[in-house]
Amino acid sequence: MTPTKFFLTKGVGVHKDYLGSFELALRDAGIAHFNLVSVSSILPPGCKKVTVAKGLGMLQAGEIVFVVMARNATNEPNRLASASIGCAIPAEKKQYGYLSEHHAFGETHEKSGDYAEDLAASMLASTSGIKFDPDEAWDSRRQVFKLSGKIVRTANATQTARGDKNGKWTSVVSAAVFIP
């Protein structure tokens, strides 16, 4: 089975129990009612990105759904947690792309999202033969990648949240959800 479509989603949940906060984060992301199976980070050739609403409309409750997921949680008051999925789509329709997952503490939404997007783009660039300096800033590498004509699009889905002030568990999730 090779997925033909995918969507990016994200969510946050707060609960007295760790598992409860994770469940609420999945609900917020719209994917709690599926049987989720985590897979590695290859975006199949020709797999098209669709909106969350369109993607959810193509799936049924209880269905086994393959995802690339980043998740993080804290019960430390005010601790900043992030979970991010990066995506790099190749220009060549017969080539596979990359998804990356990144989870961190203390990173802003922008920093976490840029890191995940950069990671996915760098993996695609290295398999596409694009020469780049891994020590350059993401903005510089993004220009090199786009100018090469081999990477058509990059994106990220990032969720950040500060730990609940009363010490309840706070979970964040981001996912790339595949549709057969």
Backbone as CSV, one residue per row, in Angstrom:
resi,resn,N_x,N_y,N_z,CA_x,CA_y,CA_z,C_x,C_y,C_z
1,MET,0.842,-1.185,0.000,0.000,0.000,0.000,0.886,1.248,0.000
2,THR,0.722,2.069,-0.985,1.464,3.322,-1.059,0.474,4.476,-0.964
3,PRO,0.644,5.336,0.030,-0.266,6.479,0.161,-0.179,7.396,-1.055
4,THR,-1.315,7.990,-1.404,-1.365,8.919,-2.531,-1.570,10.357,-2.078
5,LYS,-2.004,10.522,-0.819,-2.251,11.849,-0.265,-1.805,11.881,1.186
6,PHE,-1.596,13.093,1.686,-1.273,13.267,3.095,-1.701,14.657,3.530
7,PHE,-1.816,14.822,4.848,-2.057,16.155,5.395,-1.243,16.318,6.663
8,LEU,-0.986,17.572,7.005,-0.261,17.912,8.229,-1.256,18.449,9.246
9,THR,-1.088,18.034,10.491,-1.972,18.496,11.547,-1.203,18.627,12.845
10,LYS,-1.826,19.268,13.833,-1.159,19.498,15.112,-2.204,19.700,16.196
11,GLY,-1.780,19.498,17.456,-2.719,19.690,18.551,-2.021,19.765,19.895
12,VAL,-2.786,20.215,20.894,-2.290,20.338,22.261,-3.368,19.839,23.215
13,GLY,-2.942,19.228,24.313,-3.884,18.757,25.323,-3.327,18.917,26.721
14,VAL,-4.202,19.204,27.686,-3.809,19.374,29.088,-4.716,18.492,29.940
15,HIS,-4.112,17.697,30.839,-4.881,16.771,31.677,-4.023,16.394,32.880
16,LYS,-4.664,15.918,33.933,-3.917,15.513,35.131,-3.042,14.290,34.879
17,ASP,-3.415,13.462,33.892,-2.637,12.268,33.550,-1.913,12.465,32.224
18,TYR,-0.731,11.886,32.129,0.073,11.967,30.912,-0.710,11.446,29.701
19,LEU,-1.266,10.232,29.820,-1.995,9.642,28.700,-3.226,10.471,28.338
20,GLY,-3.888,11.010,29.341,-5.044,11.860,29.084,-4.672,13.095,28.283
21,SER,-3.534,13.703,28.597,-3.113,14.899,27.850,-2.754,14.541,26.407
22,PHE,-2.158,13.366,26.208,-1.820,12.920,24.858,-3.094,12.689,24.040
23,GLU,-4.078,12.023,24.647,-5.366,11.795,23.984,-6.017,13.118,23.575
24,LEU,-5.997,14.091,24.474,-6.594,15.395,24.165,-5.836,16.117,23.053
25,ALA,-4.513,15.944,23.006,-3.725,16.544,21.921,-4.096,15.893,20.584
26,LEU,-4.272,14.559,20.585,-4.695,13.870,19.361,-6.093,14.335,18.932
27,ARG,-6.981,14.535,19.899,-8.320,15.044,19.577,-8.232,16.434,18.953
28,ASP,-7.402,17.290,19.556,-7.234,18.646,19.037,-6.708,18.614,17.602
29,ALA,-5.854,17.638,17.310,-5.307,17.481,15.960,-6.302,16.808,15.014
30,GLY,-7.391,16.257,15.559,-8.417,15.626,14.733,-8.160,14.175,14.395
31,ILE,-7.191,13.527,15.081,-6.811,12.164,14.689,-6.925,11.135,15.812
32,ALA,-7.617,11.469,16.882,-7.727,10.547,18.025,-8.587,9.327,17.716
33,HIS,-9.471,9.418,16.746,-10.402,8.324,16.479,-9.884,7.309,15.453
34,PHE,-8.577,7.366,15.159,-7.952,6.396,14.269,-6.989,5.512,15.060
35,ASN,-6.675,4.348,14.510,-5.618,3.495,15.051,-4.334,3.919,14.341
36,LEU,-3.516,4.679,15.036,-2.340,5.295,14.438,-1.136,4.353,14.481
37,VAL,-0.454,4.261,13.352,0.751,3.449,13.241,1.870,4.375,12.777
38,SER,2.902,4.504,13.597,4.029,5.375,13.232,4.926,4.685,12.211
39,VAL,5.316,5.457,11.214,6.220,4.967,10.175,7.386,5.938,10.053
40,SER,8.400,5.520,9.295,9.567,6.384,9.115,9.228,7.529,8.162
41,SER,10.218,8.248,7.722,10.028,9.593,7.189,10.069,9.754,5.677
42,ILE,9.678,8.752,4.927,9.694,8.883,3.470,8.319,9.323,2.966
43,LEU,8.302,10.370,2.171,7.092,10.842,1.510,7.057,10.164,0.140
44,PRO,6.075,9.284,-0.109,6.065,8.530,-1.368,6.053,9.425,-2.599
45,PRO,6.638,8.958,-3.703,6.616,9.734,-4.942,5.192,10.089,-5.338
46,GLY,4.983,11.332,-5.732,3.689,11.787,-6.205,2.621,11.957,-5.138
47,CYS,2.965,11.761,-3.867,1.999,11.909,-2.777,1.628,13.392,-2.658
48,LYS,0.348,13.687,-2.746,-0.113,15.077,-2.774,-0.592,15.533,-1.405
49,LYS,-0.236,16.766,-1.053,-0.674,17.364,0.205,-2.093,17.897,0.031
50,VAL,-2.963,17.546,0.994,-4.341,18.028,0.989,-4.607,18.742,2.311
51,THR,-5.724,19.423,2.385,-6.076,20.117,3.623,-6.484,19.103,4.683
52,VAL,-6.438,19.537,5.936,-6.853,18.676,7.041,-8.299,18.232,6.834
53,ALA,-9.175,19.165,6.511,-10.595,18.844,6.334,-10.800,17.810,5.231
54,LYS,-10.148,17.992,4.105,-10.293,17.044,2.997,-9.737,15.681,3.391
55,GLY,-8.576,15.666,4.025,-7.966,14.409,4.443,-8.804,13.647,5.448
56,LEU,-9.317,14.356,6.444,-10.163,13.700,7.452,-11.422,13.121,6.815
57,GLY,-11.940,13.776,5.792,-13.124,13.292,5.097,-12.890,12.014,4.316
58,MET,-11.631,11.661,4.083,-11.295,10.448,3.335,-11.012,9.260,4.250
59,LEU,-11.075,9.475,5.564,-10.761,8.420,6.530,-11.975,8.124,7.398
60,GLN,-12.006,6.907,7.978,-13.122,6.497,8.819,-12.640,6.194,10.234
61,ALA,-13.501,6.439,11.205,-13.188,6.130,12.604,-12.779,4.662,12.726
62,GLY,-11.742,4.411,13.499,-11.252,3.057,13.714,-10.283,2.555,12.664
63,GLU,-10.146,3.285,11.574,-9.257,2.878,10.488,-7.797,2.882,10.952
64,ILE,-7.019,1.934,10.432,-5.575,1.940,10.683,-4.981,2.994,9.762
65,VAL,-4.317,3.970,10.370,-3.800,5.116,9.630,-2.306,5.258,9.930
66,PHE,-1.521,5.368,8.880,-0.081,5.533,9.031,0.262,7.016,9.182
67,VAL,1.141,7.304,10.128,1.526,8.685,10.419,3.031,8.776,10.681
68,VAL,3.570,9.939,10.415,4.871,10.335,10.948,4.515,11.347,12.021
69,MET,4.894,11.057,13.274,4.433,11.883,14.388,5.584,12.354,15.256
70,ALA,5.494,13.613,15.652,6.373,14.183,16.673,5.495,14.475,17.875
71,ARG,5.994,14.149,19.068,5.212,14.414,20.276,6.137,14.777,21.418
72,ASN,5.587,15.560,22.335,6.364,15.986,23.493,5.369,16.269,24.613
73,ALA,5.853,16.220,25.838,4.975,16.474,26.982,5.795,16.956,28.168
74,THR,5.135,17.721,29.030,5.762,18.186,30.266,4.693,18.362,31.338
75,ASN,5.117,18.175,32.584,4.238,18.534,33.703,4.931,19.594,34.559
76,GLU,5.958,20.192,33.995,6.674,21.273,34.655,5.998,22.602,34.317
77,PRO,5.524,23.331,35.301,4.830,24.594,35.020,5.665,25.541,34.143
78,ASN,5.014,26.061,33.117,5.581,27.056,32.200,6.712,26.564,31.296
79,ARG,7.065,25.290,31.344,8.116,24.786,30.464,7.581,24.740,29.031
80,LEU,8.319,25.324,28.111,7.902,25.376,26.713,8.261,24.066,26.011
81,ALA,7.254,23.394,25.474,7.445,22.138,24.741,7.018,22.346,23.294
82,SER,7.718,21.679,22.382,7.349,21.781,20.967,7.411,20.415,20.302
83,ALA,6.604,20.261,19.273,6.615,19.085,18.407,6.396,19.595,16.991
84,SER,7.242,19.158,16.073,7.179,19.693,14.716,7.441,18.610,13.680
85,ILE,6.717,18.694,12.575,6.942,17.840,11.409,7.395,18.747,10.271
86,GLY,8.523,18.414,9.671,9.014,19.127,8.498,8.714,18.310,7.252
87,CYS,8.564,18.977,6.143,8.193,18.316,4.892,8.989,18.926,3.738
88,ALA,9.554,18.061,2.891,10.261,18.513,1.687,9.756,17.698,0.504
89,ILE,9.171,18.392,-0.466,8.573,17.742,-1.632,9.473,17.982,-2.846
90,PRO,9.883,16.905,-3.527,10.767,17.062,-4.686,10.016,17.570,-5.911
91,ALA,10.743,18.236,-6.788,10.156,18.715,-8.042,9.850,17.545,-8.971
92,GLU,10.723,16.553,-8.961,10.553,15.368,-9.809,9.478,14.467,-9.206
93,LYS,8.381,14.280,-9.927,7.217,13.538,-9.411,7.524,12.066,-9.093
94,LYS,8.549,11.495,-9.734,8.862,10.075,-9.509,9.855,9.869,-8.369
95,GLN,10.302,10.965,-7.760,11.256,10.876,-6.649,10.502,11.001,-5.329
96,TYR,11.000,10.310,-4.333,10.384,10.414,-3.010,10.885,11.665,-2.293
97,GLY,10.086,12.133,-1.357,10.452,13.278,-0.541,10.730,12.841,0.894
98,TYR,10.818,13.814,1.774,11.132,13.518,3.170,10.204,14.245,4.127
99,LEU,9.949,13.572,5.235,9.283,14.153,6.390,10.256,14.012,7.544
100,SER,10.256,14.952,8.446,11.125,14.846,9.618,10.318,15.178,10.852
101,GLU,10.681,14.559,11.962,10.029,14.875,13.215,11.052,15.476,14.175
102,HIS,10.600,16.493,14.888,11.475,17.196,15.830,10.654,17.533,17.067
103,HIS,11.226,17.262,18.230,10.572,17.585,19.491,11.620,18.181,20.415
104,ALA,11.274,19.278,21.078,12.270,19.981,21.882,11.601,20.708,23.042
105,PHE,12.433,21.145,23.960,12.000,22.008,25.054,12.691,23.348,24.887
106,GLY,11.980,24.414,25.182,12.567,25.744,25.179,12.680,26.399,23.820
107,GLU,12.199,25.750,22.758,12.256,26.339,21.427,10.930,27.010,21.084
108,THR,11.017,28.162,20.461,9.816,28.853,20.004,9.182,28.078,18.852
109,HIS,7.962,28.442,18.529,7.241,27.853,17.401,8.066,27.990,16.123
110,GLU,8.560,29.189,15.870,9.331,29.441,14.648,10.620,28.627,14.603
111,LYS,11.367,28.603,15.703,12.641,27.887,15.726,12.435,26.385,15.538
112,SER,11.470,25.819,16.218,11.196,24.393,16.099,10.722,24.042,14.693
113,GLY,9.829,24.859,14.132,9.332,24.619,12.784,10.418,24.733,11.730
114,ASP,11.242,25.769,11.843,12.346,25.943,10.899,13.324,24.773,10.970
115,TYR,13.595,24.292,12.188,14.531,23.176,12.359,14.002,21.924,11.648
116,ALA,12.719,21.599,11.867,12.141,20.409,11.245,12.092,20.538,9.723
117,GLU,11.733,21.716,9.235,11.670,21.958,7.790,13.060,21.853,7.173
118,ASP,14.038,22.429,7.841,15.426,22.366,7.391,15.915,20.924,7.347
119,LEU,15.584,20.152,8.368,16.021,18.757,8.429,15.465,17.963,7.248
120,ALA,14.180,18.110,6.966,13.569,17.400,5.831,14.196,17.847,4.510
121,ALA,14.364,19.150,4.341,14.944,19.677,3.098,16.388,19.235,2.928
122,SER,17.145,19.207,4.004,18.551,18.782,3.927,18.665,17.305,3.551
123,MET,17.757,16.471,4.079,17.778,15.051,3.713,17.450,14.878,2.230
124,LEU,16.449,15.620,1.747,16.103,15.534,0.328,17.240,16.082,-0.533
125,ALA,17.830,17.179,-0.119,18.935,17.771,-0.883,20.107,16.807,-0.996
126,SER,20.433,16.127,0.099,21.584,15.217,0.072,21.336,14.020,-0.842
127,THR,20.093,13.537,-0.938,19.811,12.415,-1.843,19.611,12.879,-3.282
128,SER,19.402,14.181,-3.476,19.206,14.735,-4.819,20.499,15.259,-5.423
129,GLY,21.583,15.190,-4.680,22.873,15.651,-5.193,23.066,17.150,-5.145
130,ILE,22.272,17.850,-4.358,22.428,19.295,-4.231,23.582,19.585,-3.281
131,LYS,24.518,20.381,-3.716,25.660,20.759,-2.877,25.246,21.913,-1.975
132,PHE,25.499,21.753,-0.673,25.157,22.818,0.273,26.062,22.706,1.484
133,ASP,26.182,23.803,2.190,26.979,23.860,3.412,26.037,23.660,4.599
134,PRO,26.145,22.532,5.304,25.234,22.260,6.414,25.369,23.238,7.579
135,ASP,26.463,24.006,7.594,26.675,24.968,8.675,26.085,26.344,8.376
136,GLU,25.592,26.548,7.149,24.946,27.821,6.826,23.581,27.895,7.494
137,ALA,23.084,29.098,7.654,21.760,29.305,8.235,20.688,28.723,7.313
138,TRP,19.557,28.320,7.910,18.458,27.724,7.153,17.994,28.634,6.019
139,ASP,17.894,29.932,6.238,17.444,30.848,5.184,18.361,30.799,3.965
140,SER,19.669,30.696,4.199,20.625,30.602,3.090,20.483,29.278,2.349
141,ARG,20.379,28.185,3.113,20.238,26.870,2.481,18.903,26.775,1.735
142,ARG,17.847,27.361,2.285,16.534,27.330,1.623,16.657,27.929,0.226
143,GLN,17.390,29.040,0.084,17.581,29.668,-1.223,18.342,28.740,-2.170
144,VAL,19.388,28.088,-1.663,20.164,27.155,-2.494,19.263,26.017,-2.971
145,PHE,18.464,25.464,-2.057,17.581,24.354,-2.397,16.568,24.760,-3.454
146,LYS,15.960,25.931,-3.294,14.940,26.376,-4.252,15.563,26.698,-5.616
147,LEU,16.732,27.308,-5.604,17.401,27.652,-6.861,17.854,26.413,-7.627
148,SER,18.061,25.308,-6.933,18.498,24.081,-7.602,17.414,23.539,-8.527
149,GLY,16.149,23.888,-8.248,15.036,23.382,-9.036,14.657,21.950,-8.701
150,LYS,15.309,21.351,-7.709,15.039,19.960,-7.359,14.088,19.804,-6.175
151,ILE,13.888,20.877,-5.420,12.950,20.853,-4.300,11.871,21.881,-4.596
152,VAL,10.647,21.418,-4.743,9.577,22.319,-5.150,8.927,23.028,-3.969
153,ARG,8.900,22.348,-2.807,8.198,22.953,-1.685,8.674,22.377,-0.366
154,THR,8.745,23.245,0.640,8.993,22.796,2.005,7.909,23.392,2.890
155,ALA,7.629,22.723,3.986,6.601,23.195,4.911,6.846,22.567,6.271
156,ASN,6.116,23.047,7.273,6.164,22.405,8.577,4.824,22.579,9.272
157,ALA,4.555,21.677,10.196,3.412,21.784,11.101,4.000,21.705,12.499
158,THR,3.810,22.754,13.267,4.444,22.861,14.576,3.423,23.226,15.639
159,GLN,3.527,22.539,16.768,2.684,22.873,17.916,3.589,23.137,19.114
160,THR,3.423,24.276,19.756,4.133,24.575,20.994,3.106,24.876,22.076
161,ALA,3.521,24.671,23.314,2.660,25.021,24.453,3.531,25.119,25.698
162,ARG,3.118,25.974,26.598,3.779,26.081,27.903,3.094,25.127,28.864
163,GLY,3.893,24.491,29.716,3.350,23.580,30.712,2.309,24.271,31.579
164,ASP,1.264,23.530,31.927,0.186,24.046,32.761,0.747,24.629,34.054
165,LYS,0.264,25.790,34.450,0.803,26.481,35.627,0.585,25.702,36.920
166,ASN,-0.372,24.759,36.924,-0.639,23.965,38.126,-0.007,22.573,38.073
167,GLY,0.815,22.318,37.074,1.540,21.054,36.999,0.798,19.915,36.331
168,LYS,-0.326,20.204,35.668,-0.988,19.155,34.887,-0.105,18.840,33.676
169,TRP,-0.269,17.638,33.137,0.475,17.263,31.944,-0.015,18.076,30.748
170,THR,0.940,18.595,29.978,0.660,19.319,28.746,1.377,18.569,27.618
171,SER,0.614,18.081,26.652,1.178,17.337,25.514,0.981,18.131,24.231
172,VAL,1.971,18.042,23.354,1.882,18.628,22.016,2.185,17.527,20.992
173,VAL,1.452,17.539,19.878,1.683,16.590,18.798,1.637,17.332,17.470
174,SER,2.397,16.832,16.524,2.323,17.237,15.124,2.436,15.961,14.321
175,ALA,1.697,15.876,13.215,1.714,14.638,12.451,1.510,14.897,10.971
176,ALA,2.155,14.049,10.182,1.850,13.913,8.765,1.016,12.644,8.677
177,VAL,-0.202,12.769,8.185,-1.153,11.668,8.147,-1.306,11.204,6.710
178,PHE,-1.024,9.909,6.475,-1.106,9.355,5.127,-2.501,8.833,4.818
179,ILE,-2.916,9.012,3.562,-4.207,8.540,3.063,-3.932,7.605,1.900
180,PRO,-4.480,6.375,1.973,-4.216,5.398,0.877,-4.894,5.798,-0.436
